[in-house]
Amino acid sequence: MSDNFLLQNVDVINKNTQTGTRTNEKGEFILSASVNDSILFYVKDYTLKGIKLGVQDLETNNIIVRIEKTPEELKEVIIHRVDIDWGLDKKWEQQKSEETGVRKRANALKTPGVNDGSIENGMDFVKIGQKLARLFKGKDEKEIPEKEFKELATNSFDEKFYTETLQLKKEEIDAFLTFCNFDPESKKTLSENSNDLVLMDFLYKKSIEFRKIHAE
């Protein structure tokens, strides 16, 4: 037996008489032996087992032999040291996390047609404002033509974004972009350091204000 499993085809050899046999499917065997004979048990992938028979073994005529499975030898493993710029990885992870958060909030808007002026899982505009403040601190703001901001907003997102995500009517899009342009913060979306994430955050915030004004 091994781990309570019966073993068949185990070679059983009487070392003293040089005779042998094999176990059957029940792990049983019959072999002639005398007191003090050495009996060996061998099967592939298991440790060689040897016992010496005593008087009690022959009297009971029922010997239970337990064989241990041979431990598997692992191949050589070589460990190399690798230096990783964890600071860079954290910065990348933070950026991806923020982008993922914006997409989730965009897909979690309330039922279209029900306008309460709020968005599910509202965005942290305080945090966004702080980042933008640090980004644009010390830079001179210039007057941006209305057409330039509208072109940026129109080319960055398709009509479906405005009608489904921001819940605007098709005929309201142009008026909404004009409304956004009057906000000085719209100029920041045209900066070299700006991106679609900054523009999307700005449009979300302004869409809430725009819908509230129309509701009133």
DOZA-788219 format. One record per residue (C-alpha): residue in three letters; x, y, z. Coordinates in Angstrom, 1 decimal. Example, Ala and Ser with C-alpha at 12.3 -4.5 7.8 and 13.67 -1.06 7.14 Angstrom:
# DOZA-788219
REC   aa       u       v       w
REC  ALA    12.3    -4.5     7.8
REC  SER    13.7    -1.1     7.1
END
This chain:
# DOZA-788219
REC   aa       u       v       w
REC  MET     0.0     0.0     0.0
REC  SER     0.9     3.7    -0.4
REC  ASP    -1.2     6.5     1.1
REC  ASN    -4.0     4.0     1.6
REC  PHE    -3.9     3.0    -2.1
REC  LEU    -3.4    -0.6    -3.1
REC  LEU    -0.4    -1.1    -5.4
REC  GLN    -0.2    -3.7    -8.1
REC  ASN     2.8    -5.0   -10.1
REC  VAL     5.1    -4.4    -7.2
REC  ASP     8.2    -6.8    -7.4
REC  VAL     8.4    -8.8    -4.2
REC  ILE    11.8   -10.6    -3.8
REC  ASN    13.1   -13.0    -1.2
REC  LYS    16.7   -11.9    -0.9
REC  ASN    17.7   -15.1     0.9
REC  THR    16.2   -17.6    -1.6
REC  GLN    16.5   -15.4    -4.7
REC  THR    12.9   -16.0    -5.6
REC  GLY    10.2   -13.5    -6.3
REC  THR     6.7   -12.6    -7.4
REC  ARG     4.4    -9.6    -8.1
REC  THR     1.4    -8.1    -6.4
REC  ASN    -2.0    -8.4    -8.0
REC  GLU    -4.6    -5.6    -8.5
REC  LYS    -5.5    -5.9    -4.7
REC  GLY    -1.9    -5.5    -3.7
REC  GLU    -1.7    -9.2    -2.6
REC  PHE     1.1   -11.6    -3.2
REC  ILE     2.2   -15.1    -2.2
REC  LEU     5.9   -15.9    -1.5
REC  SER     7.6   -18.8     0.3
REC  ALA     9.8   -17.5     3.2
REC  SER    11.3   -18.4     6.6
REC  VAL    12.0   -16.5     9.8
REC  ASN    14.8   -13.9     9.4
REC  ASP    14.4   -13.8     5.6
REC  SER    14.8   -10.4     4.0
REC  ILE    12.0    -9.4     1.7
REC  LEU    12.4    -6.5    -0.8
REC  PHE     9.6    -4.5    -2.4
REC  TYR    10.3    -2.5    -5.5
REC  VAL     8.1    -0.6    -8.0
REC  LYS     9.0     2.4   -10.3
REC  ASP     8.5     5.9    -8.8
REC  TYR     8.5     4.5    -5.2
REC  THR    11.2     4.1    -2.6
REC  LEU    12.8     0.6    -2.3
REC  LYS    11.3    -1.1     0.8
REC  GLY    12.9    -3.9     2.8
REC  ILE    11.7    -5.9     5.8
REC  LYS    13.0    -8.9     7.8
REC  LEU    10.4   -11.5     8.7
REC  GLY     9.8   -12.4    12.3
REC  VAL     8.0   -15.3    13.9
REC  GLN     4.8   -13.2    14.4
REC  ASP     4.8   -12.3    10.6
REC  LEU     4.7   -16.0     9.7
REC  GLU     2.1   -16.9    12.3
REC  THR    -0.3   -14.2    11.2
REC  ASN     0.4   -14.9     7.5
REC  ASN    -0.9   -11.4     6.7
REC  ILE     1.8    -8.7     6.2
REC  ILE     0.8    -5.0     5.4
REC  VAL     3.7    -3.2     3.8
REC  ARG     3.6     0.6     3.2
REC  ILE     5.8     2.1     0.5
REC  GLU     6.6     5.8     0.1
REC  LYS     6.4     7.6    -3.2
REC  THR     9.8     8.9    -4.4
REC  PRO    10.1    12.7    -4.0
REC  GLU    10.3    14.5    -7.4
REC  GLU    13.5    16.2    -8.0
REC  LEU    13.1    19.7    -9.3
REC  LYS    15.2    21.1   -12.1
REC  GLU    17.7    23.8   -11.2
REC  VAL    16.2    27.2   -10.8
REC  ILE    18.3    30.3   -11.3
REC  ILE    17.2    33.6    -9.8
REC  HIS    18.4    36.9   -11.3
REC  ARG    18.1    40.3    -9.8
REC  VAL    16.1    42.8   -11.9
REC  ASP    15.9    46.5   -11.0
REC  ILE    12.5    48.0   -11.7
REC  ASP    11.6    51.7   -11.7
REC  TRP     8.6    51.3    -9.4
REC  GLY     8.0    55.1    -9.4
REC  LEU     7.4    55.1   -13.1
REC  ASP     5.1    52.1   -12.9
REC  LYS     3.0    53.8   -10.1
REC  LYS     2.7    56.9   -12.2
REC  TRP     1.4    54.8   -15.2
REC  GLU    -1.0    52.8   -13.0
REC  GLN    -2.4    56.1   -11.5
REC  GLN    -3.0    57.5   -15.0
REC  LYS    -4.7    54.3   -16.1
REC  SER    -6.8    54.2   -13.0
REC  GLU    -8.1    57.7   -13.5
REC  GLU    -8.9    57.0   -17.2
REC  THR   -10.8    53.9   -16.2
REC  GLY   -12.7    55.8   -13.5
REC  VAL   -13.9    58.3   -16.1
REC  ARG   -15.1    55.6   -18.4
REC  LYS   -17.0    53.8   -15.6
REC  ARG   -18.7    57.0   -14.6
REC  ALA   -19.6    57.7   -18.2
REC  ASN   -21.3    54.3   -18.5
REC  ALA   -23.1    54.7   -15.1
REC  LEU   -25.3    57.7   -16.0
REC  LYS   -28.9    57.5   -14.8
REC  THR   -31.8    56.6   -17.0
REC  PRO   -32.0    58.8   -20.1
REC  GLY   -34.9    61.2   -20.0
REC  VAL   -34.8    61.6   -16.2
REC  ASN   -32.9    64.8   -15.5
REC  ASP   -32.1    65.6   -11.8
REC  GLY   -28.9    67.5   -12.6
REC  SER   -26.7    64.8   -11.1
REC  ILE   -24.4    62.0   -12.4
REC  GLU   -24.0    58.5   -10.8
REC  ASN   -20.7    58.2    -8.9
REC  GLY   -20.1    61.9    -9.3
REC  MET   -16.6    62.9   -10.3
REC  ASP   -14.1    64.4    -7.7
REC  PHE   -13.9    67.9    -9.2
REC  VAL   -12.0    69.1    -6.2
REC  LYS    -9.2    66.7    -7.0
REC  ILE    -9.3    67.5   -10.7
REC  GLY    -9.3    71.2    -9.9
REC  GLN    -6.2    70.8    -7.7
REC  LYS    -4.4    69.0   -10.5
REC  LEU    -5.3    71.6   -13.1
REC  ALA    -4.2    74.3   -10.7
REC  ARG    -0.8    72.8   -10.3
REC  LEU    -0.5    72.1   -14.0
REC  PHE    -1.3    75.7   -15.1
REC  LYS     0.1    77.6   -12.2
REC  GLY     2.2    80.5   -13.3
REC  LYS     1.2    80.4   -17.0
REC  ASP    -0.4    83.4   -18.7
REC  GLU    -3.8    82.8   -20.0
REC  LYS    -4.6    84.2   -23.5
REC  GLU    -8.0    84.8   -25.1
REC  ILE    -9.0    81.8   -27.1
REC  PRO   -11.2    82.2   -30.1
REC  GLU   -14.6    80.6   -29.7
REC  LYS   -14.2    78.6   -32.9
REC  GLU   -10.9    77.0   -31.7
REC  PHE   -12.5    75.5   -28.5
REC  LYS   -15.6    74.2   -30.4
REC  GLU   -13.4    72.5   -33.0
REC  LEU   -11.4    70.8   -30.3
REC  ALA   -14.5    69.6   -28.5
REC  THR   -16.2    68.5   -31.7
REC  ASN   -13.2    66.6   -33.0
REC  SER   -12.4    64.9   -29.7
REC  PHE   -15.8    63.2   -29.2
REC  ASP   -18.6    62.1   -31.5
REC  GLU   -22.2    63.1   -31.4
REC  LYS   -23.2    60.0   -29.5
REC  PHE   -21.0    61.2   -26.6
REC  TYR   -23.0    64.5   -26.3
REC  THR   -26.4    63.0   -26.8
REC  GLU   -26.1    59.7   -24.8
REC  THR   -23.3    60.3   -22.2
REC  LEU   -24.0    64.0   -21.5
REC  GLN   -27.7    63.6   -22.2
REC  LEU   -28.0    66.6   -24.5
REC  LYS   -30.4    67.0   -27.4
REC  LYS   -28.8    67.1   -30.8
REC  GLU   -29.9    70.7   -31.4
REC  GLU   -28.4    71.7   -28.0
REC  ILE   -24.8    70.7   -28.8
REC  ASP   -23.8    74.0   -30.5
REC  ALA   -25.3    76.1   -27.7
REC  PHE   -23.7    73.9   -25.1
REC  LEU   -20.2    74.4   -26.6
REC  THR   -20.8    78.1   -26.7
REC  PHE   -21.9    78.0   -23.1
REC  CYS   -18.7    76.1   -22.2
REC  ASN   -16.5    78.6   -24.1
REC  PHE   -17.6    81.5   -21.7
REC  ASP   -16.0    79.6   -18.8
REC  PRO   -12.3    80.7   -18.4
REC  GLU   -11.5    77.1   -17.6
REC  SER   -12.2    76.2   -21.2
REC  LYS    -8.9    77.8   -22.2
REC  LYS    -7.0    75.2   -20.1
REC  THR    -8.3    72.4   -22.4
REC  LEU    -6.3    74.0   -25.2
REC  SER    -3.0    73.8   -23.3
REC  GLU    -0.1    71.7   -24.5
REC  ASN    -0.3    69.6   -21.3
REC  SER    -4.0    69.0   -21.7
REC  ASN    -5.6    65.8   -23.0
REC  ASP    -9.0    64.1   -23.6
REC  LEU    -9.3    63.3   -19.9
REC  VAL    -9.1    67.0   -18.9
REC  LEU   -11.6    67.9   -21.7
REC  MET   -14.0    65.2   -20.7
REC  ASP   -14.0    66.2   -17.1
REC  PHE   -14.7    69.8   -18.0
REC  LEU   -17.5    68.9   -20.3
REC  TYR   -19.1    66.7   -17.6
REC  LYS   -19.1    69.5   -15.2
REC  LYS   -20.5    72.0   -17.6
REC  SER   -23.2    69.6   -18.8
REC  ILE   -24.6    69.5   -15.3
REC  GLU   -24.7    73.3   -15.2
REC  PHE   -26.2    73.5   -18.7
REC  ARG   -29.0    71.1   -17.9
REC  LYS   -29.9    72.8   -14.6
REC  ILE   -30.2    76.2   -16.4
REC  HIS   -32.5    74.7   -19.0
REC  ALA   -34.5    72.9   -16.4
REC  GLU   -35.1    76.1   -14.5
END
